[in-house]
Amino acid sequence: MWDTRPRRIPKDAGGRAVIAGVCAGFGQRYKVDPVAVRVAFVILGLAFGGGIFAYLLCWMFMPRVGMDITPAKAIVTPKEQLSPREIEERKPGWWLLIGLIVFLPALSQASDVRGALISFAAFFLVWFFTYARQPEPPAGPGGNDDLVWRG
């Protein structure tokens, strides 16, 4: 499941991203409408806040389409070992790390932690069952990394 995780498809890569391309990436990878994915994140976010945390984690650990490095990996890899394009992933990586560090304690103060954990677990269960339905990424002319949502 991890090896075939979705790739973020931001607007500058041809996706119909609203924020970072996470939902567009899920939609393309699992052949579902990205709007449905956005609605699921919003519902989980409004229910207990777990959807927001899950979205930030996905952004942190999903590589951009056409790249192998994630924002998380970009901040732990020395700059000398990164290409100029990969270095660009460091800035969002640091902001996401700060956001996750700030958001987690705020989540525990703002809502019932059990509810947030339940919504977070619900997200991963839906992801698992979606993966079970579509375990292989769709094939494309340029390989899986070059696919973009065209729906």
C-alpha positions in Angstrom: 0.0 0.0 0.0 2.8 2.4 0.9 4.8 1.7 -2.2 1.9 2.6 -4.5 0.6 5.5 -2.5 -0.9 8.4 -4.4 1.2 11.3 -5.7 0.2 14.8 -5.0 -0.9 16.6 -8.2 -0.7 20.4 -7.6 -2.1 22.9 -10.1 1.4 23.6 -11.5 1.7 19.9 -12.4 -1.6 19.9 -14.3 -3.9 18.8 -11.4 -7.1 20.4 -10.2 -5.7 21.0 -6.7 -7.4 23.3 -4.3 -4.5 23.3 -1.7 -1.7 20.8 -2.3 -3.0 18.2 -4.7 -3.6 15.5 -2.1 -7.2 14.9 -3.0 -6.4 15.1 -6.8 -3.7 12.5 -6.2 -6.0 10.1 -4.3 -8.7 10.6 -7.0 -6.2 9.8 -9.8 -4.6 6.9 -8.1 -7.8 5.1 -7.0 -10.1 6.2 -9.9 -12.5 8.2 -7.8 -13.7 11.8 -8.2 -11.4 14.1 -6.2 -14.4 16.1 -5.1 -15.6 13.0 -3.2 -12.2 12.8 -1.6 -12.3 16.5 -0.6 -15.8 16.0 0.9 -14.5 13.1 2.9 -11.6 15.2 4.3 -13.9 18.0 5.1 -16.4 15.7 6.9 -13.6 14.1 8.9 -12.2 17.6 9.6 -15.5 19.0 10.8 -16.4 15.9 12.8 -13.4 15.9 15.2 -10.5 17.5 13.4 -8.9 14.3 12.4 -9.4 15.0 8.7 -7.2 18.1 8.9 -4.4 16.2 10.6 -4.7 13.3 8.1 -4.5 15.8 5.2 -1.4 17.4 6.6 0.2 14.0 7.1 -0.7 13.0 3.5 0.8 16.2 2.2 4.0 15.5 4.3 4.4 11.9 3.1 3.1 11.9 -0.4 5.6 12.8 -3.1 4.7 15.3 -5.9 3.8 13.8 -9.2 7.1 13.2 -11.2 9.2 13.2 -8.0 10.3 10.5 -5.6 11.0 12.7 -2.6 8.4 13.8 -0.1 8.5 17.0 2.0 9.3 14.9 5.0 12.3 13.3 3.3 13.4 16.6 1.9 13.9 18.1 5.3 15.9 15.2 6.7 18.1 14.9 3.6 21.2 17.2 3.4 20.8 20.0 0.8 23.9 18.8 -1.0 22.2 15.5 -1.8 19.1 17.1 -3.3 18.5 18.4 -6.8 17.3 22.1 -7.1 13.7 20.8 -7.7 13.9 18.6 -4.6 15.2 21.5 -2.5 11.9 23.3 -3.2 10.1 20.6 -1.2 12.0 21.6 2.0 10.1 24.8 2.6 6.6 23.1 2.6 8.2 20.3 4.6 9.3 22.6 7.4 5.9 24.4 7.4 4.0 21.1 7.5 6.2 19.9 10.4 5.5 23.1 12.3 1.8 22.8 11.5 1.6 19.2 12.7 3.5 20.0 15.9 1.1 22.9 16.6 -2.1 21.2 15.4 -1.8 18.0 17.5 -1.9 19.7 21.0 -4.5 22.2 19.7 -6.6 19.2 18.5 -6.5 17.6 22.0 -7.6 20.9 23.6 -10.3 21.7 21.1 -12.1 18.4 20.9 -12.4 14.9 22.3 -9.1 13.2 21.5 -10.9 9.9 21.1 -13.2 11.4 18.4 -10.2 12.7 16.5 -8.5 9.3 16.7 -11.6 7.7 15.5 -11.9 10.0 12.5 -8.2 9.6 11.8 -8.6 5.8 11.9 -11.7 6.0 9.7 -9.6 7.8 7.1 -7.0 5.1 7.1 -9.7 2.3 7.0 -11.3 4.0 3.9 -7.8 4.3 2.3 -7.1 0.6 3.0 -10.4 -0.6 1.5 -10.0 1.7 -1.5 -6.5 0.3 -1.9 -7.9 -3.3 -1.7 -10.4 -2.4 -4.5 -7.6 -0.9 -6.7 -4.2 -2.3 -5.5 -2.3 -1.5 -8.8 -1.8 2.1 -9.9 -3.4 2.9 -13.2 -1.0 2.6 -16.2 -0.1 5.5 -18.3 2.1 6.5 -21.2 4.7 8.1 -19.0 4.5 5.8 -16.1 2.5 6.2 -12.9 4.5 9.3 -11.8 3.5 11.2 -14.9 -0.2 10.6 -14.7 -2.4 13.6 -13.9 -6.1 13.7 -13.2 -8.0 14.6 -16.3 -11.5 13.9 -15.1 
